[in-house]
Amino acid sequence: MPERVALTGNDSAAYAMKQLNPDVVAAFPITPQTELMHKFASYVADGVVDTEFVRVESEHSAMSAVVGASLAGARACTATCSAGLALMWEILYVASSCRCPLMMPVVNRALSAPINIHCDHSDSMGARDSGWIQLYSENCQEAYDNAIQAYRVAEHEDVRLPTMVPLDGFILSHTLEGLEVNDDEAVQEFVGDYEPEDSLLNVDDPHTFGMFALPNYYMEYKKQQVDAMEAAMDVVQEVGKEYGEMTGRSYSLVEDYKCDDADVIIVGLGSTMGTAKQAADDLREEGIKAGVLKIRCYRPFPSERINEVLEGAEVVGVMDRAVSFGLGGPLFHEIRSSQWGQTTPLVNFIYGLGGRDLSLNRVKDIFGSLVEAAESDDYEPTVRYVDVRE
Amino acid sequence: MAEKKLLSKQEMIEGGVAEGGTMSKLYTGSWRTYVPLTDFDTCTHCMLCWIFCPDVAIKVKDGKKLGTNLQYCKGCGICATECPVDAIEMKLDSEATDEEKAREDVRED
């Protein structure tokens, strides 16, 4: 029977990992991910899981170790954030291009400098082109649910790509929340056994892994990855639906909240979308038709679905908790690109860098400024920085 | 030489995986500048060269070193550096005689 428990975001991801019982976990501590691995390491020490836990000397090594384990045929996992993810950089690409179906919670944290341990999305946003699937979480329940679904997506025969599960540092990772967890057996049954087609330890059918490919072959390997990412679009939805049949909590590429008749829609990722939903509810009581579009699956990017939801809105605000210096928000620019040929005005709000709080009232202000922009038909400036002293 | 047909995206195993033993088809001996020449009067058959050779090019039978597979030996000189009795001389390949190379060269196929 599913059970109602109180867990932090870190503990919920660790709990999912306990139930998934990976063959190999390699990790290096970094705030705010540290407690996640503390918790998981205690499951290892207590003999609750069968996992081989590898304590490595850096995140570069953590990712290298799990890539090696995955190629050897193991179901492998790690977790990190911020500078740790940045240090994994080189091997993130190796993992995706060697088609290692890893799962990795990323506890979003700002990048230095100035050094800052709080939440923004500059770490996982920077990894958006690394060939990893990204499933963002709004709350601790979703962090748990996404971690479980991640292996099903990653290991699907049409996909075979690593999957990142970003969850907001501190806002989720250190916040206690009531959530429902599945039975261990139900999770085991849902993910099944991992049986890779080829593996290093299959000596009866030897293969060469991580080989060299010159210009006459490299592009075909990259196109295979592109195709796999495209296939993931359907698989994310199928797995999310099947997970819903088991738990009553279905998942898709995006979640549209009160968007059907909305005049003004806010789009974004992660925990802020919870605040935005409350703001939309409150504003609807005041007669403003507000809606929220939460992007759960950021890679592959669900352009088609986004356009369907945004169609009919008078104005759309895109919330970015990261900045691409010299351009604006990454999510904004991808949505604007998806919207080619559409006429809905889009405004970008860059907020919450380094963990700056975005209150419920501030989100209502943002909705209000969108309504104002639509009324006056003036959308300048297109990229706005929320709560910056200047 | 007939042009080799390249595999299509669909024909290739995904993820940079290929059949086993692909390096056996790559004759790295053509990269060589220096050739190892073993003095078998000095060699004690300690097998350190066999352990250290990164290309598995040292050929051994019944506990005795037979020589080096020059089809694969890149001439890196690790064997000569590691040899505890200095039995291996690295000589410019262009200066080594055909006889010297023939004595060293042991191939399985």
Interface residues (C-beta under 8 A of the other chain):
Chain A: S97 C98 R99 C100 R160 D198 D205 P206 H207 T208 F209 G210 M211 A213 N216 Y217 E220 Y221 K223 Q224 D227 A228
Chain B: L6 L7 S8 K9 M12 I13 E14 G15 G16 V17 A18 E19 G20 G21 T22 M23
